[in-house]
Amino acid sequence: MLFADKISPVIIEIGNFSIRWYAIFILIGAVLTLVFSQWAMKRGGYSKDLLNTLFFIAFPMGLVGARLWWCIADSGSPWKSGDVLGFFRVWEGGLAVQGGVILGAAAGIGYFVWKFKDASVRYAMDAVIPNILIAQALGRWGNFMNQEVYGACVDASSVNYLPGFIKNQMMGGNGGLGEYVGTGIKCSSSEMAHPLFLYESLLNILGWVIINFILRIFWKKGYHKCDLAALYLVWYGVVRVILEPMRNPEFIMDGLWGIPVSVYTSILFIVLGIAMMVFFRIYDHKHKQKLQTNEVEVDVDEEEKDD
């Protein structure tokens, strides 16, 4: 049977050195984000090379942000026990995607504004930020290899639509298949862990196609620069708000009043995305009015000179 045994999260291991599937998926996602962002920049008449250095700034800062966010918010963080250096033991797990988006995007935007003063940062945001969805979609398959981002146990017959290799990895019983790494949680032999990673991956791909291709190419009337970046925030925020309650409690970050911090952050993403769309419409309208006023004043001055 295909993948009848649990997939090892490690591809290669030599002594203390190992390469994990999770890292491979993250790197592939990052490279695809760069490639499609370069394509989008080229569509806008910019050189795709503008993003080369930015990539090597935003990507590692995104990883730092993801780790930092988790260390601050989760009770399983080594920081909660005073182990400050535990921040660097990334191989033990603990990355929060939303923190990575915040710090990675901030670093990338800051660098772009500083380095390319004549280029439109709003267009660059539209070119890059929606492509984060493809990186997040692939990253969830890294979680699958690590047996992370699973939902609660459900009856296996209720998810017969899933491919066999997914069910085989997430089934309970059968020699430990379906066991969550490091937690000891198991589903019964007739159950499997809900494939939350798969739902989020597919929704991220759907959002990526809609925003990065359909809207980018065909949305003309009513479009304002930064709309696509704003829609990324709204889309991903909605996806996380919907899916987070389905996650196994062992993998939900801490929060306030019984609501996980990831849900608060997702709501913030939604609000920020909507606010960006409203703000830039008001800004562009006022800017257009200002330009028209200046044009009228110039015409009046020229008429007075002619008189």
ZIVENNOR-V147425 format. One line per field, one symbol per residue. psi: psi as a letter, one per 40 degrees, with the letter a starting at -180 (. if undefined). A space follows every 50 residues. Layout:
psi->???
This chain:
psi->hhfdihhhehdhhhbehihidddddddddddddddddddddddeeiheed eddddedddddddddddddddddideidddeegdeedegdeeighhdddd dddddddddddddddgdeihddddddddddeddddddddddddddefifi aihihdeefeeiiddddddeiiaffehehhhedehiiieeiihhgddddd ddddddddddddcddddehdhehiheddddddddddddddddddeeihdd ehiiahfehidddddddddddddddddddddddddddddddddddddddd dddddd.
